[in-house]
Amino acid sequence: MTRPTHLVLNWSNLRHNYAQARALADGKTYAVVKANAYGHGMLACAKALPEADGFAVACVDEAQLLREGGITQPILVLQGAYDAGEWQKACELNVQLVLHHEKQLQDRQQAKLNQPVQVFLKINSGMNRVGFTLDQVDAVLAQLAEDSQLQLQTVMTHFSSADEPDSPAFGAQLSYMASRAWPAPLCLSNSAALYRSRPLKDSISRPGIMLYGASPLLEKSAAELGLKPVLSLRSKLISTHLVPKGEGVGYGGDWRAAKDSRIGVVAIGYGDGYPRHAPHGLPVWVAGKICPLIGRVSMDMITVDLTDHPDAQIGSEVELWGEHISVDTIASQCRTISYELLCKITPRVKRLEHTQA
Ligand SMILES: *Cc1c(COP(=O)(O)O)cnc(C)c1O
C-alpha cells in the first residue's frame, strides 16, 4: 500500500454547482479557477467544465497554463498585466485583462500589440484594494477611447462584504456603481453576490467558491444552498492502540486521556495541508462515524479518539472534509475560511478523479 492520503474529485458535482451559479446569474458566468482552482487542479477543472462561458484567473501565467492545456473559452486575468511584456503575452494568448491602475496604461504604451486586447475596467467602489475611483475614471475612459488596440469589454467591481447578510457595504457599493452611466456592461458578482438581490444587470458574473461546493454566505450552509462538495480529503487509520487514563498524546502531551482510551492514528498532517492549529474535538469521519481529533496535528499524522468506535481498525477509511463533513465546518472551527484550507492542500496528496455521476 502506498500512502493512503488522497483527494477524490467529483466533476459531476462541479458541473452541478456551475449550473446553480448560472441559474442565479443575469448574463454570462465565468468560472473562477485561480490558485489552481482553489486547490482542485486548474486545468482539470477547466476541462471538466466545457459548458463554461469563460474562466477567470489571477495572473497571465495561470492563463498561459490554461491556453497551453487547450482551453479555448475566454479567459479573464483578474490582476491584469504586471508590465509591458505581460501586455504582449496576454495579446498573444488572446486573454482579457483587468485594468486597475494608471501604471498599467503606461506599460501598455511600451507594448507592441498586434491585435486588440479586451479590457475589463476595474472600479474601486469601496473595497479600497485595486481599481479607479469615479474621480479618476473619466481620464482613463478617454485614454481607452483613443487607443484602437484596447477594447473596453466591461466595467467591473468587486464586493467586500457580500457574504455578510446585514452589511451596508454591499448596497453602498451597488449605489456607487449606479451613480453614473457607463460605456460598457457591468461585471459584478462573486459567489456571495449571486445570492443577493442586485438592482444592476450583471453581464458577466465571476463565481469561485460556490463552484467547489463550499458556502459563500455566513448565514447558510452549502447543503442549504444546494451546493455539492467537489473535493473530499481522505486517508486511512495506520495504527490503533490503548492509552491509559492520565497519559498525554502527541507533541507537548497537551491532550490527556480523561479515562482509558482507544486512540487512532491517521496518515495526514500539516505536510498534506491539514491545518496545524486544528482544535481538539474537531470532527473526523472514520468509517461511518464522527470521532474527535485529539492531540496536536503533526506533519504526517493526526490522532483521533476511537473509544466510542470499536469497529474502527487499521485500514479504516477516514475523511477529513468533503462528502461527510463540510469544509466550512472544519474552516470555521479552525478560525479560517474554506478557501484557505482548499488552497493549502499540498502536492504530496494524490488525486483521484471521479467523472461519472
Ligand atoms: C477570487 C475572485 C472572485 C471569486 O470570488 P468567490 O468568493 O470565490 O466567489 C471574483 N472576483 C474577483 C475579482 C476575485 O478576485
PDBQT file of the ligand as one rigid body, heavy atoms in Angstrom, charges set to zero:
ROOT
HETATM    1  C1  LIG A 401     -11.467  35.437  -6.379  1.00  0.00    +0.000 C 
HETATM    2  C2  LIG A 401     -12.361  36.438  -7.027  1.00  0.00    +0.000 A 
HETATM    3  C3  LIG A 401     -13.698  36.125  -7.332  1.00  0.00    +0.000 A 
HETATM    4  C4  LIG A 401     -14.365  34.851  -6.865  1.00  0.00    +0.000 C 
HETATM    5  O1  LIG A 401     -14.771  35.018  -5.520  1.00  0.00    +0.000 OA
HETATM    6  P1  LIG A 401     -15.578  33.874  -4.725  1.00  0.00    +0.000 P 
HETATM    7  O2  LIG A 401     -15.816  34.477  -3.383  1.00  0.00    +0.000 OA
HETATM    8  O3  LIG A 401     -14.668  32.700  -4.655  1.00  0.00    +0.000 OA
HETATM    9  O4  LIG A 401     -16.810  33.602  -5.498  1.00  0.00    +0.000 OA
HETATM   10  C5  LIG A 401     -14.422  37.052  -8.060  1.00  0.00    +0.000 A 
HETATM   11  N1  LIG A 401     -13.884  38.227  -8.436  1.00  0.00    +0.000 NA
HETATM   12  C6  LIG A 401     -12.624  38.567  -8.115  1.00  0.00    +0.000 A 
HETATM   13  C7  LIG A 401     -12.096  39.897  -8.539  1.00  0.00    +0.000 C 
HETATM   14  C8  LIG A 401     -11.821  37.686  -7.403  1.00  0.00    +0.000 A 
HETATM   15  O5  LIG A 401     -10.574  38.049  -7.080  1.00  0.00    +0.000 OA
ENDROOT
TORSDOF 0
